[in-house]
Each structure stands twice: as structure tokens, then as C-alpha cells.
Amino acid sequence: MIDGTPTTAFGKYQLFASLGRGGMADVFLAVARGQMGFHRLAVIKRLRQALAEEAAFRNMFLDEARLAARLNHPNIVHTYEVGEHNGIYFIAMEYLEGQSLNKVLKEALRRKDALEPEICVRIIADALAGLGHAHELRDYDGRPLSIIHRDVSPHNIFVTYDGHTKLVDFGIAKAALSSTETEVGVLKGKVAYMSPEQAMGSRIDARSDLFAMGIVLWELIARHRLMTGESAANTLHKLMNEPIPRLASVVPGIDPVLDSICARALEKEPALRWQSASEMRQALEAWLATRPRPSRQDDVGHTMQGLFGTVRDEVRRQIERHMAGISTTSGNTEVQGLTAESLRRMQQSADVSGQLLRLNGSGSGSGVVPSYGHGTLPPSSQYPGMPFPSQYPPPAPKSSALAIVLAVGFFVLAAMLIVVFGLRDHRRFDEARAAEQAPTPVAVSENTSATTAPAPTPTPVATVVSASPSTSPASRAAAVHGGAAPKNPPAKPSATASAPTEDPGFLTINVYPWAKISEGGKPLCTTPCNKVPLPPGSHTLQVENPDEGLKQTTTVVIKSGETKTHSLALK
């Protein structure tokens, strides 16, 4: 931890760790500052400023925010509030200690540890409980909201270190309260986890999410991807035209009942699948009840501790150090003396790109946790401009007559000092002007470099006095240093100075899945990128998705003043 490094103020939240970047938003770990010394960790999902200016992205983010605020279930990440600060929209959510199911599976594969089928079923059953709540949610007037997640995948199922499973990221969910409509022919979601009807752009319902949940269950037990192809189009082709293999064909010895449960979820015809999340969940719970050792949340927590125990301890230590810094500064009288107005100015001027703790892809936490910039909002914030009472001791009573005498003496002394220093500065100004106007012989050599002839040295001037506006900078320098200004020949005008410069063009690029865009090793943006300015000409871009290990190169031609739209599917 580096003392004195400020964190980033964002309203009542203090951002101190970067958790990642999504397609539209950045995610941070933050401290919510409350009264009476109350602090709470929160996750801030913040729409990027550039995208907030586009109505489509702004409406999608606000749809997610409205929906998240309505969902309240133990197996869905809890939303504290939805708001806007200085024109930036954000969602504040509960902080969860754990990992996405995607990272759980990757870590298990790295260690060559197989996740027990009972553990896999426990996770999926709990995720189905949250999904069922979303599917069955009704509006305040009793009208069904008809929520469909549309992006069920291991990336959006979160498992805490204590064994709780949470469904996250309803960013592209479809619901009756949404203000945006999906355009015809536009696919939303991850191709490898789409149902056939979703991939075809047909009408979908809750059963589409159950197909995706069946794929997740299949992959957890089989320990490899179900739908893989050289490209997104190839994956879609396999999904539509090839039979889906049974678990029993890739996992010898799998329980036939569990194989049947998974196979029913993966039926291509929606009418043959499980008809609700609760129905599929009940089937999985019934299977668990038949096992010699039914898996519970404690068992999932034990598995998580074995996989991420070191990671959890490291991140927790860094967060504890940061929170300890908050407790230390909250008792400082200088912090207590801050007014609400000064806090507001600090927040507005804070640099979002300041030094923040970076939790990397494994969640291990690297980099530095900076010390907390300031502590709890003081009671004085309720009365702007008034200091906190404990900052200053009560003044001792003084005689009013003595105060008047001291005040008069102070003003008399100040007037005398003004007169004395004013006369001295006037005399120095006259000496400087006399030195400036004195003629000085100058000898110029053949190579045009100027040398100054000796001249009588005027009285040194202690302070630099400003000359009149018409005096050149070289003359003012000569007046101050007691010499003549050097003469230099005028610089020849540059041949390229008058060359016209072309206006930049712009690049809008969308990549599936999301990707980081760079050129020549210099980062440009993270998709979706909207109107990125680039000089006219041909540009070779590097496109990379570090999560999936995908990398590709593409070339675009930018024209001055025009916007180039480019779409790409990583292979």
C-alpha cells in the first residue's frame, strides 16, 4: 500500500479497485461512505461516458438497471441502487467474494481436478432457483414481466467462496418493461450457449434459458465445451444440424438419471424440454437426494476453498489494509474539517484513471492498494461552510478594547509597509528602464552568431520587474541581467508549416465475442468501439479476446471525415 495515493471519488462511493471491463461498462470495487462511520463494500458498474451519448447503449444500460432493481432473490446478485453522477449512469451492487463459474472450471482443469457431479448439480440447481424467480416475476399490478435472461453461461453464474451461487448480468435480458427492442436478424448472447430458436432469431421464451443451463451442466460434468467451431457461423451450423451428444457418451459411468435430466434440457424442440426452471430444479434436487452424500452449499464452499484459498486470502488482505486506512483517516481532524462543498470539488476533479487496485483475471489481486484519500463524511457536511466543532478549541474571552487597539495597530503597520516597498519598487523600475534604453554596441561574426560587447554593469536588481507591454522579451531579459539582448537572425519559415492537414476519420467496430483493439501495440479501445478517431489511410488492427484466447488481425481503410463501420467474429 502506498500512503498518500488518492483513490477515485464517485459520488458517495470511493473506487479503489478495477474488477474488469464489459461490453458497455467498467466495473469497480468501491467503498460506500455513510454517516456515523458506517462503510460498506459495493461493486459499481458504470456506463462508459462515450457510450452514454448514444441512445441505444444508454437505453440498454438503463433497461438492465431497472430490471436489476426489481430482482430480489438469494440466488441473484443484489442491487443497492441505480443512479447518475455528473452525467454518468451507474448500478451499485453487492460485493461478492468468489469467482465466475467459468474461472472455477478453468482452475479445476488447470489442476486436473474433476468437479464431482454432485457439486456441479448443486451449483446448477441453485442457479435455477434464481432463474426461476426472474422468469416468474410480476409487475406491481400483477402483470407478468416475462423476463428472459438470454445470456445464461458460465461467465454469468457466480459462485462465492462460501458456496452460494448467484446469477448475474441481466444486461441483454428481455422483459416487458424494457424500452429497447431487438432488431430483426440481430443475435444477442453467446453463440456457444444459444438455443436453436434463439440462434434462428425466432420468438423465444423461458425455455430458451433452460437449454443454455443444460449446456452449462453438460460442460461442467464433461469438462469440455459442447459447441465448438472454427467460427461463430460454424458453431451455429453444428447447433442446428448435428445431434447433441449425450453425457453418457463422453463420461463413462455417469448416472443414467442425471444423463436423462441433462438430455431433456438439451432437446432442440422447446416442447420436449423442461417447461420451467422450477421443474428442472426439482428433478436435480430429487437426484441429489438419492446420492449417498447429497451436496450442500458447505460442500461447494469447501471445493472453492481448495481451488482459490490462496487467492481469497491475498485479496482479503489487500481489502482489509484499505479499509484500515479508512478507519485511520476518519478520525483525522483535517478530514473532519472538510466541508461538503470541498468534497464535491474533489470528487469532480478526481482522475478516474488514478492508481487503482487491479484484480486480474484469476481474481488474485495485483498492483497496489492506495491509501484512502479521506474518511467519513463529517457532520459539518449537513451545513456547508461550517467547520466541524471539534476541529477548533473554544476561544478564550478577550477584552473588546484590546481587540480594537490591536486591529488599529495592525492596519497602521500594513500601510507603512505598503508605502516603503512601493517606493523601493518604483526606484528599481526606473533603474531597469535606464539599463534597457542604454545603447549597446554589438559585433556580429560571419557565422551570424551574436556576441555582446562589454558594457558598464548597472546596479543589480534584486527582484524581476515587469516591463511595459511593448518591450520585447529579449530586452526585458537584458534589463534584468544588466546586459544587451542577443541578436539572432529570423528563423526561416518551415516548408511544411503551411501544408494542409486532413481531418481524421472514425472507426466503429463490433466484435463477437468482445475484444481489445490495438494498432502496432498501442491500445485503441475495447469493443463495442464507437467513433474512434483515426488518421486517414489503411490501418492494420490487432483484435484479441484474452478470456477465450482468441486473436486475429484485420485491416480497415479510414477516409477523412467519414465513419467506417466494421464487424468481425473472432475464430
Buried (B, 14 or more C-beta within 10 A) or exposed (E): BEEEBBBBBBBBBBBBBBBBBBBBBBBBBBBBBEEEEEBBBBBBBBBBEEBBEBEEBBEBBBBBBBBBEBBEBEBBBBBBEBBEBEEBBBBBBEBBBBBBBBBBBBBBEEEEEBBBBBBBBBBBBBBBBBBBBBBBBEEEEEEEBBBBBBBBBBBBBBBBBBBBBBBBBBBBBBBEEBEBEBEEEEBBBBBBBBBBBBBBEEEBBBBBBBBBBBBBBBBBBBBEEBBEBEEBEBBBEBBEEEEBEBBBEBBEEBBEEBBBBBBBBBBBEBEEBBBBBBBBBBBBBEBBEEBEEBBEBEBBBBBBBEBBEEBBEBBEEBBEEBBEBBEBBBEEEEBBBBBBEBBBEBBEEBEBEBBBBBBEEBBBBEBEBBBBBBBBBBBBBEEEEEBBEEBEEEEEEEEEEEEEEEEEEEEEEEEEEEEEEEEEEEEBBEBBBEBBEEEBEEEEEEEEEBEBEEBEEBEEBEEEBEBEEEBEEEBBBBBBBBBBBEEEEEEEEEEEEEEEEEEBBBBBBBBBBBBBBBEEEEEBBBBBBBBBEBEBEEBEBBBBBEBBEBBBEBEBEBEEEEEBEBEBBBE
